[in-house]
Amino acid sequence: MSADFRGILPAVVTPFDENEEFVPRAFELLLERLYSAGVHGLYVCGQTGEGLLLPVAARRSVAEVALRNSPRDKTVIVHVGAHRTADAIELARHASRAGAHAVSSLPPPGAYSFEEIRSYYAALAAASDVPLLVYYFPGLCPALACLDSLRELLALPNVIGLKFTDFDLYRLSLLKQSGACVLNGRDEVLAAGLLMGADGGIGSFYNLVPELLVGVYDSARADNWTQARRLQARINELIEIALRFPMLAAIKTMLSWSGIPCGPCLRPKRPLTAREEDSLRALLASSSFADAVFAGQRI
């Protein structure tokens, strides 16, 4: 399947029940909400989707539901990163068979050398029938801090680009100059990332305000940077509120308030306390998002 690897791709949340079981119906509601807002596709089972905390079988189920509920003209990238290379390969092959347009992977979790990480990506790219995007997140993997190391990964057969989760947008521009697909991964600087050459963005807050993120992308494509900056400022207002709490728990709580029951995060991540929920409501009530659907009826 061909795909255009650009645009707004929410790093989609995975809903769970109180027994930490995947809830497909809530997931379908979230996908319907995102696609109705005009997003260009999905990034499934990444960090926001808690993929690394899920067993392989559950990750396959999440990918299948995402693909089954995505229009044919939308791009679905499945994150297949895992502690074991064999698990990542199994997930990549499954995603390919299920109809994903690409797979992506964080570096393997742990204190690995660059040579070990390169071997992981080379094996994964070779085993996948669809393109692979590597994942640059220096806060999680200092072994990929060197620009030459990233270029070496991008030169691997079947690697088409990367998710770039960093604030060093000069480095983003240098990687884009190499011809790679580069997707901005810091929600706070999507507009700036697009200005520096990013093809689009993947992010967590896209679950809550997809229309604003689509607006940033559309404004950038129209060279209306004043509007892109204005929309980015609104997005950042919400981010600043949410980051006062455990981020993913706050996002899931707001989604649940909007009528999409996303349940708890997987342990060891904790939910918001009752006091934190009250504080989040109060902060939203005093913000420009007071009337937003995810603010709920209890404010």
Backbone as CSV, one residue per row, in Angstrom:
resi,resn,N_x,N_y,N_z,CA_x,CA_y,CA_z,C_x,C_y,C_z
1,MET,0.845,-1.193,0.000,0.000,0.000,0.000,0.885,1.250,0.000
2,SER,0.560,2.218,-0.849,1.307,3.461,-0.864,0.767,4.383,0.209
3,ALA,1.570,5.326,0.634,1.134,6.265,1.659,1.945,7.540,1.524
4,ASP,1.344,8.633,1.976,2.010,9.916,2.006,2.369,10.178,3.459
5,PHE,3.633,10.063,3.793,4.043,10.157,5.193,4.226,11.617,5.591
6,ARG,3.105,12.304,5.682,3.114,13.692,6.109,1.771,13.997,6.752
7,GLY,1.720,15.135,7.435,0.460,15.554,8.031,0.421,15.337,9.536
8,ILE,-0.776,15.365,10.079,-1.021,15.274,11.516,-1.410,13.841,11.862
9,LEU,-0.542,13.186,12.644,-0.727,11.782,13.006,-0.758,11.675,14.532
10,PRO,-1.940,11.630,15.147,-1.990,11.481,16.602,-1.290,10.207,17.075
11,ALA,-0.479,10.354,18.107,0.037,9.195,18.832,-1.116,8.734,19.718
12,VAL,-1.918,7.845,19.176,-3.249,7.617,19.714,-3.200,6.888,21.062
13,VAL,-4.056,7.348,21.974,-4.215,6.736,23.296,-4.884,5.373,23.141
14,THR,-4.509,4.428,23.997,-5.154,3.119,24.029,-6.041,3.025,25.269
15,PRO,-7.364,2.855,25.109,-8.245,2.746,26.273,-8.167,1.353,26.928
16,PHE,-8.240,1.349,28.248,-8.255,0.098,29.011,-9.378,0.150,30.043
17,ASP,-9.818,-1.035,30.466,-10.775,-1.087,31.566,-10.015,-1.220,32.884
18,GLU,-10.762,-1.395,33.966,-10.125,-1.449,35.289,-9.253,-2.686,35.471
19,ASN,-9.442,-3.685,34.616,-8.600,-4.886,34.663,-7.437,-4.816,33.678
20,GLU,-7.194,-3.626,33.132,-6.103,-3.375,32.180,-6.277,-4.159,30.882
21,GLU,-7.530,-4.381,30.502,-7.835,-5.025,29.228,-8.200,-3.946,28.203
22,PHE,-7.748,-4.136,26.979,-8.044,-3.222,25.885,-9.540,-3.137,25.650
23,VAL,-10.050,-1.901,25.430,-11.480,-1.675,25.203,-11.670,-1.196,23.759
24,PRO,-11.954,-2.103,22.825,-12.039,-1.704,21.413,-13.086,-0.639,21.131
25,ARG,-14.260,-0.708,21.780,-15.318,0.248,21.458,-14.899,1.676,21.793
26,ALA,-14.266,1.885,22.939,-13.799,3.220,23.294,-12.725,3.692,22.307
27,PHE,-11.882,2.773,21.873,-10.855,3.091,20.887,-11.495,3.535,19.575
28,GLU,-12.530,2.832,19.159,-13.236,3.204,17.931,-13.854,4.596,18.048
29,LEU,-14.407,4.925,19.212,-14.961,6.259,19.423,-13.881,7.328,19.293
30,LEU,-12.704,7.049,19.848,-11.603,8.002,19.761,-11.151,8.173,18.314
31,LEU,-11.042,7.083,17.579,-10.623,7.180,16.179,-11.647,7.968,15.361
32,GLU,-12.930,7.733,15.614,-13.971,8.480,14.913,-13.829,9.974,15.184
33,ARG,-13.569,10.303,16.435,-13.380,11.712,16.818,-12.180,12.315,16.088
34,LEU,-11.067,11.595,16.041,-9.846,12.119,15.424,-10.017,12.291,13.920
35,TYR,-10.587,11.285,13.279,-10.747,11.380,11.833,-11.764,12.459,11.439
36,SER,-12.775,12.663,12.273,-13.751,13.715,11.967,-13.118,15.099,12.073
37,ALA,-12.009,15.195,12.805,-11.291,16.465,12.934,-10.325,16.704,11.788
38,GLY,-10.157,15.710,10.914,-9.319,15.903,9.742,-7.889,15.447,9.863
39,VAL,-7.573,14.620,10.869,-6.194,14.140,10.967,-5.862,13.265,9.759
40,HIS,-4.581,13.132,9.493,-4.138,12.454,8.276,-3.801,10.981,8.498
41,GLY,-3.878,10.531,9.739,-3.589,9.139,10.038,-3.351,8.949,11.521
42,LEU,-2.692,7.847,11.872,-2.482,7.479,13.268,-1.077,6.942,13.485
43,TYR,-0.610,7.091,14.728,0.602,6.429,15.193,0.158,5.560,16.372
44,VAL,0.211,4.251,16.205,-0.455,3.306,17.104,0.556,2.589,18.005
45,CYS,0.208,2.447,19.291,0.985,1.675,20.259,2.375,2.248,20.515
46,GLY,2.491,3.569,20.399,3.726,4.215,20.817,3.739,4.410,22.323
47,GLN,4.549,5.361,22.781,4.595,5.609,24.223,3.242,6.091,24.735
48,THR,2.588,6.992,23.983,1.273,7.463,24.399,0.261,6.332,24.400
49,GLY,0.399,5.390,23.485,-0.476,4.225,23.427,-0.069,3.100,24.354
50,GLU,0.997,3.321,25.148,1.468,2.375,26.169,1.864,1.024,25.569
51,GLY,2.355,1.062,24.330,2.686,-0.186,23.648,3.723,-1.030,24.352
52,LEU,4.743,-0.394,24.909,5.814,-1.164,25.544,5.356,-1.878,26.810
53,LEU,4.209,-1.459,27.368,3.676,-2.115,28.562,2.682,-3.223,28.229
54,LEU,2.361,-3.371,26.947,1.362,-4.355,26.541,2.013,-5.653,26.068
55,PRO,1.363,-6.795,26.308,1.839,-8.042,25.700,1.660,-8.001,24.192
56,VAL,2.425,-8.822,23.497,2.417,-8.823,22.038,1.018,-9.058,21.484
57,ALA,0.263,-9.997,22.045,-1.067,-10.308,21.532,-1.991,-9.099,21.615
58,ALA,-1.930,-8.358,22.710,-2.772,-7.172,22.854,-2.369,-6.100,21.851
59,ARG,-1.082,-5.958,21.599,-0.622,-4.963,20.628,-1.126,-5.317,19.224
60,ARG,-1.153,-6.589,18.914,-1.706,-6.995,17.619,-3.181,-6.592,17.528
61,SER,-3.931,-6.792,18.592,-5.359,-6.449,18.591,-5.571,-4.957,18.405
62,VAL,-4.774,-4.135,19.099,-4.910,-2.684,18.969,-4.634,-2.259,17.526
63,ALA,-3.584,-2.795,16.938,-3.246,-2.452,15.547,-4.370,-2.850,14.599
64,GLU,-4.938,-4.018,14.809,-6.009,-4.484,13.921,-7.232,-3.571,13.995
65,VAL,-7.613,-3.158,15.205,-8.768,-2.269,15.343,-8.473,-0.916,14.707
66,ALA,-7.258,-0.408,14.897,-6.894,0.879,14.290,-6.978,0.810,12.778
67,LEU,-6.472,-0.251,12.194,-6.473,-0.380,10.735,-7.884,-0.610,10.197
68,ARG,-8.673,-1.382,10.911,-10.036,-1.673,10.467,-10.910,-0.419,10.488
69,ASN,-10.570,0.540,11.349,-11.393,1.735,11.497,-10.756,2.985,10.881
70,SER,-9.783,2.776,10.021,-9.130,3.897,9.346,-9.547,3.942,7.879
71,PRO,-9.973,5.105,7.378,-10.290,5.228,5.955,-9.078,4.874,5.091
72,ARG,-9.333,4.450,3.882,-8.272,3.975,3.005,-7.260,5.061,2.649
73,ASP,-7.686,6.327,2.710,-6.769,7.396,2.338,-5.980,7.941,3.529
74,LYS,-6.055,7.280,4.675,-5.319,7.709,5.853,-4.094,6.819,6.070
75,THR,-3.080,7.379,6.698,-1.806,6.690,6.906,-1.727,6.150,8.328
76,VAL,-1.495,4.859,8.476,-1.382,4.239,9.795,0.030,3.699,9.967
77,ILE,0.708,4.218,10.990,2.045,3.759,11.359,1.925,3.030,12.690
78,VAL,2.417,1.809,12.749,2.336,1.006,13.974,3.702,0.965,14.647
79,HIS,3.735,1.401,15.895,4.973,1.304,16.671,5.151,-0.136,17.139
80,VAL,6.316,-0.711,16.835,6.561,-2.126,17.132,7.749,-2.310,18.076
81,GLY,8.254,-1.223,18.622,9.412,-1.323,19.513,9.154,-2.252,20.679
82,ALA,10.188,-2.981,21.079,10.045,-3.981,22.141,11.402,-4.228,22.795
83,HIS,11.373,-4.863,23.956,12.624,-5.224,24.634,13.371,-6.293,23.844
84,ARG,12.636,-7.199,23.227,13.247,-8.287,22.472,13.127,-8.009,20.974
85,THR,14.236,-8.144,20.271,14.207,-7.950,18.821,13.196,-8.892,18.178
86,ALA,13.110,-10.127,18.672,12.181,-11.099,18.090,10.738,-10.622,18.204
87,ASP,10.376,-9.993,19.327,9.018,-9.476,19.481,8.764,-8.324,18.510
88,ALA,9.737,-7.439,18.360,9.586,-6.319,17.431,9.404,-6.828,16.002
89,ILE,10.156,-7.840,15.626,10.027,-8.411,14.283,8.651,-9.052,14.098
90,GLU,8.193,-9.784,15.112,6.866,-10.393,15.021,5.791,-9.334,14.841
91,LEU,5.877,-8.243,15.605,4.883,-7.174,15.505,4.961,-6.465,14.158
92,ALA,6.172,-6.288,13.634,6.323,-5.643,12.328,5.715,-6.497,11.223
93,ARG,5.940,-7.786,11.278,5.362,-8.669,10.258,3.843,-8.690,10.356
94,HIS,3.328,-8.689,11.581,1.876,-8.655,11.756,1.310,-7.354,11.217
95,ALA,1.936,-6.212,11.543,1.454,-4.921,11.067,1.442,-4.872,9.548
96,SER,2.468,-5.425,8.928,2.530,-5.461,7.465,1.357,-6.247,6.895
97,ARG,1.104,-7.425,7.473,0.003,-8.272,6.976,-1.346,-7.605,7.190
98,ALA,-1.468,-6.855,8.288,-2.751,-6.247,8.637,-3.060,-5.004,7.815
99,GLY,-2.067,-4.482,7.100,-2.321,-3.343,6.229,-1.706,-2.031,6.654
100,ALA,-0.800,-2.041,7.637,-0.134,-0.806,8.040,0.698,-0.260,6.885
101,HIS,0.841,1.044,6.848,1.630,1.678,5.794,3.116,1.728,6.157
102,ALA,3.403,1.707,7.447,4.790,1.719,7.917,4.808,1.236,9.352
103,VAL,5.990,0.884,9.814,6.202,0.587,11.226,7.255,1.551,11.759
104,SER,7.290,1.673,13.063,8.237,2.560,13.716,8.691,1.891,15.003
105,SER,9.816,2.339,15.520,10.289,1.742,16.766,11.198,2.695,17.521
106,LEU,10.920,2.813,18.812,11.915,3.366,19.717,13.147,2.476,19.701
107,PRO,14.306,2.999,20.070,15.443,2.105,20.293,15.084,1.086,21.373
108,PRO,15.677,-0.088,21.370,15.365,-1.069,22.413,15.661,-0.497,23.790
109,PRO,14.721,-0.609,24.739,14.926,-0.026,26.069,16.118,-0.663,26.772
110,GLY,17.008,0.154,27.285,18.175,-0.358,27.986,19.426,0.408,27.605
111,ALA,20.498,0.120,28.310,21.777,0.820,28.104,22.579,0.124,27.013
112,TYR,22.107,0.235,25.780,22.771,-0.426,24.660,23.717,0.528,23.943
113,SER,24.727,-0.029,23.331,25.659,0.753,22.531,25.021,1.096,21.185
114,PHE,25.652,2.047,20.471,25.134,2.374,19.154,25.181,1.161,18.233
115,GLU,26.228,0.367,18.315,26.342,-0.817,17.456,25.193,-1.778,17.703
116,GLU,24.807,-1.943,18.971,23.681,-2.829,19.285,22.362,-2.244,18.773
117,ILE,22.209,-0.943,18.904,20.987,-0.304,18.423,20.912,-0.380,16.902
118,ARG,22.037,-0.149,16.244,22.049,-0.249,14.784,21.683,-1.656,14.332
119,SER,22.202,-2.667,15.022,21.892,-4.056,14.679,20.404,-4.332,14.847
120,TYR,19.811,-3.771,15.907,18.371,-3.922,16.143,17.577,-3.344,14.977
121,TYR,17.882,-2.098,14.602,17.141,-1.460,13.515,17.380,-2.159,12.175
122,ALA,18.591,-2.627,11.940,18.876,-3.312,10.678,18.062,-4.591,10.572
123,ALA,17.967,-5.336,11.666,17.196,-6.580,11.659,15.707,-6.297,11.471
124,LEU,15.222,-5.271,12.129,13.808,-4.921,12.034,13.457,-4.438,10.624
125,ALA,14.290,-3.588,10.055,14.029,-3.077,8.712,14.051,-4.205,7.687
126,ALA,14.980,-5.134,7.849,15.094,-6.236,6.902,13.905,-7.180,6.993
127,ALA,13.323,-7.328,8.181,12.222,-8.274,8.374,10.867,-7.699,7.989
128,SER,10.764,-6.365,7.877,9.476,-5.723,7.630,9.189,-5.607,6.139
129,ASP,7.939,-5.871,5.776,7.507,-5.707,4.388,7.038,-4.291,4.084
130,VAL,7.011,-3.427,5.099,6.653,-2.017,4.895,7.791,-1.165,5.440
131,PRO,7.865,0.108,5.061,8.981,0.953,5.501,9.037,1.122,7.012
132,LEU,10.232,1.437,7.489,10.486,1.639,8.918,10.912,3.079,9.166
133,LEU,10.318,3.677,10.207,10.783,4.961,10.716,11.444,4.729,12.060
134,VAL,12.689,5.157,12.192,13.361,5.074,13.478,12.828,6.190,14.376
135,TYR,13.235,6.184,15.626,12.652,7.081,16.616,13.799,7.747,17.364
136,TYR,13.956,9.040,17.111,15.016,9.810,17.773,14.438,10.521,18.987
137,PHE,14.883,10.087,20.172,14.440,10.678,21.431,15.656,10.651,22.360
138,PRO,16.527,11.673,22.264,17.790,11.619,23.004,17.614,11.539,24.510
139,GLY,16.476,12.031,25.011,16.246,11.915,26.448,16.128,10.476,26.912
140,LEU,15.715,9.580,26.010,15.590,8.160,26.345,16.787,7.348,25.897
141,CYS,17.475,7.817,24.864,18.572,7.013,24.297,19.756,7.910,23.949
142,PRO,20.618,8.199,24.923,21.785,9.054,24.661,22.732,8.475,23.609
143,ALA,22.677,7.171,23.356,23.578,6.555,22.373,23.308,7.057,20.959
144,LEU,22.143,7.700,20.739,21.826,8.238,19.416,21.987,9.754,19.369
145,ALA,22.819,10.302,20.249,22.971,11.753,20.313,23.778,12.314,19.146
146,CYS,24.554,11.488,18.490,25.440,11.944,17.424,24.685,12.023,16.097
147,LEU,24.821,13.145,15.384,24.145,13.324,14.111,24.589,12.274,13.097
148,ASP,25.863,11.942,13.095,26.355,10.925,12.154,25.725,9.564,12.427
149,SER,25.441,9.270,13.703,24.782,7.999,14.033,23.374,7.954,13.452
150,LEU,22.663,9.059,13.547,21.324,9.107,12.971,21.379,8.935,11.462
151,ARG,22.330,9.589,10.830,22.465,9.452,9.380,22.781,8.012,8.990
152,GLU,23.549,7.335,9.829,23.861,5.938,9.537,22.611,5.068,9.621
153,LEU,21.758,5.339,10.593,20.499,4.589,10.691,19.597,4.890,9.502
154,LEU,19.536,6.151,9.094,18.682,6.524,7.969,19.157,5.926,6.652
155,ALA,20.421,5.525,6.607,20.962,4.915,5.389,20.673,3.419,5.294
156,LEU,20.108,2.826,6.348,19.804,1.401,6.315,18.721,1.120,5.272
157,PRO,18.808,0.013,4.551,17.755,-0.341,3.592,16.393,-0.449,4.286
158,ASN,15.385,0.118,3.646,13.996,0.105,4.093,13.695,1.093,5.215
159,VAL,14.676,1.881,5.646,14.416,2.970,6.599,14.144,4.231,5.799
160,ILE,12.955,4.833,6.007,12.575,5.994,5.199,12.638,7.314,5.959
161,GLY,12.831,7.257,7.275,12.864,8.496,8.029,12.782,8.247,9.514
162,LEU,12.325,9.274,10.232,12.309,9.144,11.683,11.267,10.063,12.317
163,LYS,10.870,9.661,13.513,10.112,10.525,14.417,11.153,11.270,15.249
164,PHE,11.079,12.587,15.221,12.118,13.438,15.815,11.559,14.106,17.064
165,THR,11.879,13.550,18.241,11.358,14.071,19.501,12.472,14.786,20.250
166,ASP,12.662,16.043,19.882,13.718,16.865,20.474,13.384,18.316,20.158
167,PHE,13.998,19.231,20.902,13.790,20.650,20.653,14.862,21.253,19.749
168,ASP,15.858,20.469,19.358,16.932,20.964,18.495,16.460,20.923,17.040
169,LEU,15.753,21.956,16.637,15.144,21.958,15.315,16.151,22.263,14.207
170,TYR,17.302,22.795,14.556,18.371,22.901,13.559,18.801,21.503,13.130
171,ARG,18.936,20.615,14.088,19.279,19.228,13.756,18.183,18.594,12.906
172,LEU,16.922,18.874,13.228,15.818,18.377,12.403,15.998,18.823,10.948
173,SER,16.354,20.088,10.755,16.499,20.599,9.389,17.644,19.920,8.654
174,LEU,18.719,19.606,9.357,19.847,18.925,8.722,19.458,17.514,8.285
175,LEU,18.685,16.821,9.118,18.237,15.482,8.749,17.277,15.536,7.580
176,LYS,16.424,16.552,7.549,15.487,16.690,6.433,16.235,16.948,5.133
177,GLN,17.333,17.668,5.196,18.117,17.950,3.998,18.681,16.685,3.362
178,SER,18.787,15.612,4.151,19.297,14.351,3.615,18.259,13.636,2.754
179,GLY,17.024,14.125,2.760,15.954,13.505,1.983,15.058,12.584,2.784
180,ALA,15.327,12.443,4.070,14.518,11.560,4.914,13.162,12.187,5.206
181,CYS,12.178,11.330,5.481,10.912,11.781,6.042,11.146,12.094,7.522
182,VAL,10.773,13.293,7.950,10.979,13.700,9.340,9.648,14.164,9.908
183,LEU,9.212,13.522,10.982,7.958,13.863,11.650,8.267,14.444,13.021
184,ASN,7.834,15.674,13.239,8.091,16.376,14.493,7.421,15.651,15.659
185,GLY,8.157,15.481,16.767,7.625,14.734,17.896,7.431,15.525,19.168
186,ARG,7.789,16.798,19.177,7.531,17.650,20.348,6.312,18.508,20.056
187,ASP,5.214,18.230,20.750,3.965,18.934,20.484,4.113,20.447,20.624
188,GLU,4.972,20.869,21.576,5.107,22.289,21.878,5.695,23.102,20.723
189,VAL,6.368,22.453,19.780,7.065,23.184,18.718,6.685,22.656,17.335
190,LEU,5.459,22.180,17.179,5.050,21.692,15.865,5.202,22.774,14.809
191,ALA,4.711,23.981,15.076,4.788,25.047,14.077,6.239,25.323,13.699
192,ALA,7.112,25.380,14.676,8.525,25.633,14.398,9.150,24.459,13.654
193,GLY,8.768,23.238,14.012,9.285,22.070,13.309,8.889,22.075,11.843
194,LEU,7.639,22.457,11.567,7.191,22.548,10.177,7.957,23.642,9.432
195,LEU,8.214,24.745,10.099,8.988,25.821,9.491,10.387,25.344,9.110
196,MET,10.955,24.468,9.923,12.304,23.967,9.678,12.331,22.744,8.767
197,GLY,11.176,22.357,8.222,11.169,21.333,7.194,10.483,20.033,7.528
198,ALA,9.930,19.885,8.726,9.257,18.631,9.075,8.090,18.369,8.124
199,ASP,7.858,17.093,7.839,6.769,16.690,6.950,5.419,16.661,7.654
200,GLY,5.434,16.694,8.952,4.205,16.627,9.738,4.570,16.418,11.185
201,GLY,3.638,15.891,11.949,3.891,15.698,13.356,3.165,14.499,13.926
202,ILE,3.750,13.943,14.980,3.167,12.857,15.756,3.171,13.317,17.209
203,GLY,2.022,13.268,17.887,2.042,13.760,19.248,0.880,13.310,20.103
204,SER,1.041,13.516,21.409,0.085,13.049,22.412,-1.130,13.951,22.525
205,PHE,-0.903,15.277,22.517,-2.020,16.205,22.711,-2.909,16.290,21.480
206,TYR,-2.480,15.654,20.400,-3.322,15.554,19.208,-4.619,14.815,19.536
207,ASN,-4.608,13.958,20.577,-5.814,13.250,20.995,-6.886,14.213,21.507
208,LEU,-6.472,15.324,22.116,-7.401,16.237,22.769,-7.870,17.370,21.863
209,VAL,-6.944,17.938,21.102,-7.286,19.110,20.282,-6.829,18.884,18.836
210,PRO,-7.326,17.829,18.195,-6.849,17.539,16.836,-7.105,18.665,15.853
211,GLU,-8.225,19.388,16.013,-8.522,20.488,15.082,-7.439,21.559,15.131
212,LEU,-6.926,21.848,16.322,-5.882,22.867,16.435,-4.600,22.416,15.755
213,LEU,-4.245,21.131,15.912,-3.029,20.632,15.275,-3.174,20.621,13.752
214,VAL,-4.340,20.202,13.270,-4.592,20.246,11.827,-4.514,21.689,11.340
215,GLY,-5.023,22.619,12.153,-4.952,24.026,11.788,-3.526,24.532,11.677
216,VAL,-2.657,24.109,12.580,-1.244,24.487,12.490,-0.643,23.974,11.191
217,TYR,-0.915,22.719,10.874,-0.363,22.119,9.655,-0.884,22.826,8.407
218,ASP,-2.189,23.054,8.351,-2.769,23.721,7.181,-2.233,25.145,7.039
219,SER,-2.075,25.846,8.161,-1.547,27.207,8.112,-0.103,27.210,7.628
220,ALA,0.680,26.240,8.075,2.076,26.156,7.632,2.153,25.908,6.135
221,ARG,1.313,25.012,5.649,1.328,24.712,4.217,0.899,25.918,3.382
222,ALA,0.098,26.790,3.974,-0.333,27.997,3.285,0.603,29.179,3.529
223,ASP,1.736,28.935,4.225,2.686,29.988,4.580,2.052,31.070,5.443
224,ASN,1.030,30.716,6.193,0.396,31.654,7.114,0.971,31.396,8.503
225,TRP,2.184,31.887,8.719,2.887,31.556,9.954,2.346,32.325,11.152
226,THR,1.714,33.462,10.916,1.081,34.184,12.023,-0.048,33.338,12.616
227,GLN,-0.867,32.743,11.753,-1.940,31.875,12.232,-1.383,30.607,12.864
228,ALA,-0.345,30.037,12.268,0.265,28.827,12.839,0.782,29.108,14.247
229,ARG,1.409,30.264,14.429,1.939,30.613,15.748,0.816,30.851,16.745
230,ARG,-0.272,31.466,16.294,-1.410,31.702,17.191,-2.014,30.387,17.675
231,LEU,-2.211,29.455,16.757,-2.761,28.156,17.132,-1.802,27.391,18.036
232,GLN,-0.508,27.492,17.749,0.486,26.813,18.593,0.431,27.345,20.018
233,ALA,0.222,28.642,20.171,0.136,29.216,21.512,-1.049,28.638,22.281
234,ARG,-2.170,28.422,21.606,-3.333,27.814,22.273,-3.015,26.376,22.684
235,ILE,-2.398,25.625,21.801,-2.019,24.249,22.128,-1.104,24.242,23.348
236,ASN,-0.158,25.160,23.370,0.814,25.178,24.467,0.174,25.572,25.790
237,GLU,-0.898,26.359,25.734,-1.628,26.665,26.962,-2.169,25.377,27.585
238,LEU,-2.717,24.500,26.766,-3.235,23.224,27.268,-2.104,22.325,27.759
239,ILE,-1.010,22.292,27.022,0.132,21.471,27.432,0.650,21.920,28.792
240,GLU,0.767,23.222,28.979,1.279,23.739,30.255,0.376,23.338,31.416
241,ILE,-0.924,23.282,31.190,-1.840,22.830,32.237,-1.630,21.348,32.518
242,ALA,-1.622,20.544,31.476,-1.550,19.094,31.651,-0.229,18.648,32.270
243,LEU,0.856,19.342,31.965,2.158,18.911,32.471,2.360,19.201,33.960
244,ARG,1.370,19.795,34.587,1.414,19.927,36.047,1.050,18.606,36.731
245,PHE,0.613,17.644,35.942,0.158,16.350,36.447,0.890,15.254,35.669
246,PRO,0.773,13.988,36.094,1.250,12.913,35.223,0.577,13.035,33.858
247,MET,1.361,13.260,32.804,0.804,13.725,31.534,-0.224,12.775,30.939
248,LEU,0.131,11.506,30.807,-0.781,10.583,30.141,-2.050,10.380,30.953
249,ALA,-1.925,10.331,32.266,-3.119,10.204,33.113,-4.022,11.418,32.939
250,ALA,-3.447,12.610,32.805,-4.258,13.811,32.597,-4.968,13.758,31.242
251,ILE,-4.263,13.325,30.199,-4.886,13.226,28.879,-6.029,12.216,28.900
252,LYS,-5.792,11.060,29.504,-6.850,10.044,29.558,-8.049,10.524,30.378
253,THR,-7.780,11.259,31.443,-8.872,11.787,32.258,-9.721,12.753,31.445
254,MET,-9.084,13.658,30.717,-9.835,14.623,29.917,-10.603,13.934,28.794
255,LEU,-10.032,12.924,28.189,-10.758,12.169,27.167,-11.974,11.477,27.777
256,SER,-11.820,10.937,28.978,-12.959,10.287,29.637,-14.044,11.302,29.954
257,TRP,-13.661,12.503,30.383,-14.644,13.555,30.619,-15.404,13.900,29.340
258,SER,-14.763,13.734,28.196,-15.403,14.083,26.924,-16.364,13.009,26.433
259,GLY,-16.436,11.883,27.146,-17.339,10.816,26.735,-16.650,9.651,26.060
260,ILE,-15.322,9.666,26.042,-14.556,8.539,25.504,-13.843,7.889,26.675
261,PRO,-14.413,6.825,27.242,-13.872,6.249,28.488,-12.556,5.528,28.249
262,CYS,-11.458,6.215,28.541,-10.130,5.658,28.257,-9.559,4.864,29.419
263,GLY,-10.187,4.947,30.588,-9.750,4.147,31.712,-8.404,4.581,32.249
264,PRO,-7.792,3.720,33.069,-6.517,4.071,33.695,-5.342,3.825,32.749
265,CYS,-4.198,4.369,33.134,-2.944,3.974,32.492,-2.538,2.608,33.038
266,LEU,-1.727,1.909,32.285,-1.224,0.622,32.744,-0.197,0.829,33.855
267,ARG,-0.286,0.006,34.876,0.693,0.076,35.948,2.074,-0.307,35.425
268,PRO,3.106,0.358,35.954,3.154,1.139,37.198,2.746,2.606,37.090
269,LYS,2.282,3.069,35.923,1.770,4.438,35.853,0.546,4.548,36.757
270,ARG,0.414,5.680,37.411,-0.702,5.855,38.353,-1.748,6.780,37.775
271,PRO,-3.001,6.668,38.261,-4.052,7.607,37.843,-3.920,8.925,38.599
272,LEU,-4.678,9.914,38.181,-4.762,11.148,38.956,-5.512,10.892,40.255
273,THR,-5.105,11.565,41.294,-5.864,11.523,42.541,-7.110,12.398,42.402
274,ALA,-8.041,12.250,43.335,-9.242,13.085,43.317,-8.859,14.558,43.428
275,ARG,-7.875,14.864,44.239,-7.441,16.257,44.379,-6.843,16.765,43.067
276,GLU,-6.082,15.930,42.396,-5.516,16.334,41.114,-6.605,16.551,40.060
277,GLU,-7.624,15.695,40.069,-8.734,15.897,39.129,-9.421,17.242,39.391
278,ASP,-9.636,17.562,40.655,-10.261,18.842,40.982,-9.378,20.001,40.527
279,SER,-8.088,19.874,40.717,-7.159,20.928,40.305,-7.140,21.075,38.792
280,LEU,-7.166,19.946,38.077,-7.191,19.999,36.619,-8.454,20.696,36.127
281,ARG,-9.603,20.367,36.721,-10.846,21.034,36.347,-10.762,22.540,36.571
282,ALA,-10.196,22.924,37.705,-10.103,24.344,38.026,-9.197,25.074,37.044
283,LEU,-8.103,24.475,36.697,-7.190,25.101,35.742,-7.841,25.235,34.368
284,LEU,-8.560,24.205,33.932,-9.259,24.289,32.654,-10.338,25.363,32.695
285,ALA,-11.032,25.467,33.827,-12.120,26.441,33.949,-11.622,27.874,33.838
286,SER,-10.366,28.105,34.215,-9.817,29.463,34.155,-8.989,29.690,32.896
287,SER,-9.050,28.750,31.951,-8.273,28.842,30.725,-9.179,29.101,29.528
288,SER,-8.581,29.202,28.362,-9.376,29.377,27.138,-10.084,28.092,26.742
289,PHE,-9.847,27.007,27.468,-10.478,25.717,27.169,-11.664,25.423,28.084
290,ALA,-12.164,26.428,28.769,-13.252,26.209,29.732,-14.481,25.577,29.083
291,ASP,-14.723,25.897,27.815,-15.910,25.371,27.135,-15.609,24.172,26.268
292,ALA,-14.375,23.672,26.296,-14.013,22.530,25.467,-14.707,21.270,25.966
293,VAL,-15.042,20.384,25.043,-15.796,19.185,25.415,-15.021,18.331,26.410
294,PHE,-13.682,18.286,26.287,-12.926,17.431,27.204,-12.848,18.027,28.611
295,ALA,-13.275,19.277,28.754,-13.306,19.857,30.101,-14.428,19.257,30.942
296,GLY,-15.392,18.604,30.289,-16.431,17.892,31.025,-17.503,18.813,31.567
297,GLN,-18.503,18.196,32.168,-19.643,18.929,32.698,-19.492,19.237,34.182
298,ARG,-18.385,18.759,34.784,-18.275,18.909,36.236,-17.472,20.125,36.648
299,ILE,-17.025,20.912,35.664,-16.272,22.127,36.013,-17.207,23.164,36.641
